[in-house]
Amino acid sequence: MVATQPTFNQVYDMACMLSRTEQRRLVNRIVGVLLEDEDGFLRQRREHISESEQQIVEGKVYSEEESDKMIEDIFNELSIIAA
């Protein structure tokens, strides 16, 4: 059996099945590979993604609901202090 390389459309269809976050990660990695002479912005973006991935692994990332609750709690504490 001869192995064939997937077509562009097949690869595109597979990429469309990824979550939005994974799509962004894929695009950022492709851009990094295609641009040999990357500028400061791209370098910063890649470092930010790497840092974010590390925070996810360490469990330091909160869901939107958790983040909203934390902000609400901080606001309530500041309101009590200011009163």
N, C-alpha and C positions, 0 to 999 in steps of 0.2 A: 504494500500500500504506500502510495506517495503522499507525503505531507505537503499541504498547500498553505500558503500564507493567506490569512484572512483579507478580505477586501476592505476598502475604506468604509463602505456602508456597513459591513458587519461590525467593524471596530466601533464606528459611530453609534450603532444601535446598542452595543454593549455598554458604551460610555453613558448613554442616555439612561440606562437602568441604574446607574450609581446614584447615591444620594447627592444632594446639592453640595454638601461639604466635600465629599469625595471627588466630585466633578471639579471643584475649585482646586483641590490638592493635585489632581491629575494635570490640569492646565498649568498650574504653577511649576510642576516638575518638568513638563514638556518644554515650557518656555525656558527654564533653566538649562536644559540640555541643548536647545536650539541656539541659544545665545552664548557663544563662547566668550564674548567680550561684554560681560554683564555690567550694567551701571550700578551706582550706589542704591538706587531705589529697589532694583531687583534683589540685590544682596540683602538689603534690609527686610524685604518681604520674605525671602527664604529663611532668614534668621528668625523672624516672627513666627512663621509656620512651624519651624523646628521647636521653638520655645513653647508654642501652643500644644504641639503634640506631646512634649515632655510633661506639661501641666496636666493633660488628659490622663497620661499614664500614671501620674502621681495622685490623681483624684482631686486636683485643685480647681477643677472646672465645675461651675454650678449651672443647673438648668435655669431657664428664664424665670420660672416660677420661684425657685430658691433665691435667685438674685433679686427679684421684685420684693420678696418677703424680707430679705436682709435690708434693702433700702428703706422699706416701710418701717422696720424696727429702728433703724438708725434715725429716721425722721422723727419717730415718736419719742425716742430718747432725747433728741435735741429740742423738741417742743417742750418736754418736761423741764429740761435744764433752763431754757429761755423763759419759762413762766415764773 
